[in-house]
Amino acid sequence: MHYNDLVMPEKTCDDRNCPYHGDLRVHGRHFDGVVTSSKAFRTVTVSWERVRKLEKYERFVRNRTSVLAHNPDCINAKQGDKVVVYETRPISRWKRFVVVRKV
């Protein structure tokens, strides 16, 4: 885990699923991405692009990954923000990531 990503935000919140002010622990994978949607309550859609090589055709392919992440009130990421997300326990049916900070 890269603890330099876990910097305490200036604002405080009373969200129990906040990694700073609640009891949510982060572990596993972490990614840098862009918020593509922030319409749902305390939920954002974060996507990032992966590039891999197809050996058979000697070309590169771009793939986009999109996940739902919990957005605590103290971070409050909006659409277009670059963020760092960490893997955590399941928060809901589809949310397994939490926004840790804005870049």
Backbone bond lengths (Angstrom), bond angles and torsions (degrees), N, CA, C in turn:
res aa  C-N    CA-C-N  psi(-1)  N-CA   C-N-CA  omega(-1)  CA-C   N-CA-C  phi
1 M - - - 1.444 - - 1.519 109.04 -
2 H 1.301 115.07 136.77 1.450 120.77 178.52 1.524 108.43 -94.17
3 Y 1.318 116.17 101.62 1.451 120.22 -176.31 1.517 112.88 -74.42
4 N 1.337 118.12 -9.95 1.461 118.29 176.32 1.526 111.11 -71.39
5 D 1.355 117.92 -17.69 1.465 120.94 174.34 1.518 111.28 -75.05
6 L 1.335 117.73 -26.36 1.455 121.49 -175.85 1.527 110.16 -89.20
7 V 1.319 115.86 81.84 1.456 122.82 178.91 1.521 107.32 -109.14
8 M 1.324 117.27 127.74 1.466 122.43 -176.71 1.529 110.44 -61.38
9 P 1.351 117.81 125.33 1.467 119.72 178.33 1.528 111.39 -72.32
10 E 1.347 115.23 161.51 1.460 120.05 -178.62 1.524 111.46 -71.17
11 K 1.337 117.77 -38.51 1.453 121.87 -179.14 1.524 110.31 -79.66
12 T 1.315 116.25 157.03 1.460 121.42 174.98 1.520 109.16 -114.84
13 C 1.317 115.87 160.04 1.455 120.43 179.22 1.527 108.91 -146.12
14 D 1.328 116.12 167.35 1.452 121.29 177.66 1.530 111.26 -113.64
15 D 1.329 116.76 27.17 1.454 122.82 179.80 1.525 109.16 -79.41
16 R 1.333 117.36 126.14 1.462 118.90 -178.99 1.526 112.27 -76.44
17 N 1.321 117.44 -13.68 1.462 121.35 176.51 1.524 111.53 -100.33
18 C 1.310 117.56 27.60 1.462 122.59 175.95 1.524 108.57 -94.46
19 P 1.325 119.12 133.72 1.467 119.84 179.49 1.527 113.05 -70.52
20 Y 1.333 118.36 -16.11 1.462 121.72 -178.73 1.526 112.16 -99.62
21 H 1.333 117.52 -46.76 1.459 121.17 -173.38 1.520 113.14 -107.88
22 G 1.315 118.12 -3.36 1.459 122.35 179.22 1.516 110.76 -114.47
23 D 1.318 115.77 -155.96 1.460 120.58 -178.11 1.526 112.55 -115.03
24 L 1.328 117.24 25.50 1.459 121.59 -179.65 1.523 109.92 -88.58
25 R 1.329 116.41 127.04 1.459 120.65 178.52 1.527 109.35 -102.26
26 V 1.327 116.28 145.58 1.463 121.41 178.08 1.519 108.76 -106.85
27 H 1.321 115.81 149.00 1.463 121.96 179.71 1.524 107.71 -161.77
28 G 1.290 116.40 171.31 1.460 120.28 172.95 1.511 113.85 77.41
29 R 1.313 114.90 -140.67 1.460 121.53 -172.46 1.521 112.09 -79.64
30 H 1.320 115.71 156.27 1.455 121.67 173.71 1.525 108.17 -140.59
31 F 1.328 115.56 148.28 1.455 121.28 -175.86 1.520 110.04 -139.51
32 D 1.331 115.39 154.46 1.460 123.15 170.84 1.521 106.86 -102.90
33 G 1.320 116.85 130.82 1.452 119.70 -178.82 1.509 111.88 -151.39
34 V 1.321 115.02 -175.80 1.456 123.26 -179.15 1.520 107.55 -118.63
35 V 1.319 116.49 136.28 1.466 121.32 177.65 1.522 107.96 -74.91
36 T 1.336 116.16 119.46 1.460 120.78 -179.66 1.523 111.95 -98.65
37 S 1.337 118.09 -20.72 1.449 120.85 178.03 1.524 109.05 -153.78
38 S 1.339 115.91 139.63 1.463 120.34 177.76 1.527 110.05 -136.85
39 K 1.324 116.92 37.11 1.453 121.05 -175.23 1.525 112.82 -80.89
40 A 1.323 117.64 -32.43 1.463 120.25 -176.83 1.525 110.91 -78.16
41 F 1.315 116.38 159.70 1.462 122.48 -177.74 1.525 110.00 -72.46
42 R 1.338 116.31 118.95 1.467 124.11 179.14 1.532 112.69 55.41
43 T 1.323 116.95 29.84 1.460 121.92 179.22 1.515 109.05 -137.91
44 V 1.333 116.44 136.33 1.457 121.40 174.83 1.525 108.81 -128.79
45 T 1.318 115.04 153.87 1.461 121.33 172.17 1.515 107.31 -100.03
46 V 1.324 116.36 122.14 1.461 122.12 -178.57 1.519 107.90 -114.67
47 S 1.323 116.89 133.53 1.461 120.20 178.71 1.517 109.48 -131.81
48 W 1.331 114.68 151.46 1.447 121.66 176.18 1.522 108.00 -145.87
49 E 1.315 114.85 161.50 1.455 121.15 -174.24 1.523 110.60 -108.12
50 R 1.326 115.44 137.86 1.458 121.18 176.11 1.530 108.28 -116.68
51 V 1.304 117.18 143.85 1.459 122.21 177.24 1.520 107.76 -120.78
52 R 1.341 116.08 125.86 1.458 119.67 178.05 1.528 108.85 -134.17
53 K 1.311 115.70 159.10 1.451 120.80 -175.89 1.519 110.29 -100.18
54 L 1.337 116.34 134.79 1.453 122.13 171.76 1.523 107.20 -95.36
55 E 1.324 116.03 109.12 1.460 120.43 -175.94 1.530 112.06 -64.40
56 K 1.323 116.06 -36.84 1.463 120.05 -176.40 1.523 112.16 -61.73
57 Y 1.325 116.39 -42.26 1.461 120.72 -176.89 1.524 113.15 -102.39
58 E 1.319 117.57 0.08 1.464 123.69 178.70 1.530 111.26 53.16
59 R 1.336 114.49 46.79 1.455 121.20 179.35 1.526 109.55 -136.96
60 F 1.309 114.75 167.46 1.456 120.74 177.03 1.516 109.58 -107.27
61 V 1.326 115.50 143.95 1.463 121.93 -179.39 1.517 108.33 -120.98
62 R 1.342 115.84 135.17 1.458 120.83 175.91 1.520 109.09 -97.03
63 N 1.321 116.41 129.14 1.456 122.15 175.05 1.520 108.34 -121.41
64 R 1.313 115.84 142.70 1.465 121.04 179.26 1.520 108.41 -112.62
65 T 1.325 115.60 129.48 1.454 122.41 176.60 1.511 108.70 -107.62
66 S 1.329 116.35 136.94 1.450 121.69 -178.66 1.519 108.85 -132.27
67 V 1.338 116.61 129.93 1.463 121.20 179.65 1.528 108.92 -132.67
68 L 1.326 115.37 157.98 1.454 121.38 171.59 1.519 107.80 -92.71
69 A 1.321 116.42 136.78 1.455 121.26 -178.45 1.519 109.77 -133.03
70 H 1.328 115.45 147.63 1.461 120.81 176.50 1.525 108.69 -74.86
71 N 1.328 116.37 136.40 1.454 123.12 -176.76 1.528 108.79 -117.95
72 P 1.348 118.80 95.70 1.467 119.51 -179.11 1.524 111.76 -64.37
73 D 1.347 115.23 157.99 1.466 120.65 -178.54 1.523 112.19 -65.07
74 C 1.330 117.87 -29.61 1.467 119.94 -177.83 1.528 111.90 -73.25
75 I 1.329 118.32 -21.40 1.472 121.50 178.60 1.523 110.08 -97.19
76 N 1.332 117.46 -49.48 1.457 123.78 172.84 1.525 112.49 51.09
77 A 1.325 116.79 60.66 1.466 122.32 178.97 1.526 110.10 -74.75
78 K 1.312 115.74 140.32 1.463 122.36 179.20 1.526 109.67 -112.32
79 Q 1.324 115.88 172.38 1.455 121.59 -179.25 1.520 110.46 -62.08
80 G 1.332 116.42 131.63 1.455 122.45 -179.87 1.512 113.91 96.76
81 D 1.339 119.30 -10.62 1.463 121.95 179.26 1.521 110.52 -76.05
82 K 1.328 115.46 143.27 1.460 120.55 172.26 1.519 107.61 -88.78
83 V 1.337 117.08 128.91 1.453 121.72 -173.95 1.524 110.80 -133.77
84 V 1.330 115.14 164.84 1.455 123.18 172.08 1.517 106.98 -112.96
85 V 1.332 117.11 126.60 1.464 121.77 178.62 1.519 109.40 -115.60
86 Y 1.329 115.84 143.38 1.457 123.34 177.68 1.514 109.45 -118.20
87 E 1.314 115.49 149.19 1.451 121.32 175.87 1.523 109.40 -75.26
88 T 1.327 116.42 146.02 1.452 121.76 -179.94 1.522 108.98 -149.75
89 R 1.314 116.41 -174.81 1.466 120.12 177.17 1.522 109.16 -66.56
90 P 1.330 118.83 161.07 1.461 119.87 177.90 1.526 111.59 -62.83
91 I 1.327 116.25 125.46 1.461 121.91 178.48 1.527 109.75 -93.74
92 S 1.321 116.71 -37.61 1.460 122.02 174.92 1.534 107.22 -145.95
93 R 1.318 115.65 -163.90 1.464 118.71 -175.95 1.528 112.62 -61.55
94 W 1.337 117.17 -37.65 1.462 120.89 -175.92 1.516 114.05 -114.80
95 K 1.329 118.57 -15.34 1.463 120.57 -175.52 1.520 111.02 -88.23
96 R 1.354 116.06 117.00 1.456 122.81 175.73 1.524 111.63 -128.96
97 F 1.330 117.10 11.41 1.452 122.43 179.90 1.518 108.94 -130.63
98 V 1.335 115.79 158.53 1.452 121.87 177.37 1.525 108.34 -135.04
99 V 1.333 117.04 140.56 1.463 121.57 177.29 1.524 108.09 -76.09
100 V 1.341 116.22 126.07 1.447 120.96 -176.92 1.523 111.47 -98.64
101 R 1.341 117.05 -38.56 1.465 119.12 178.39 1.522 109.80 -163.74
102 K 1.334 114.63 161.58 1.458 121.70 171.24 1.516 107.97 -90.90
103 V 1.316 116.35 144.33 1.472 120.61 179.77 1.513 108.73 -95.07
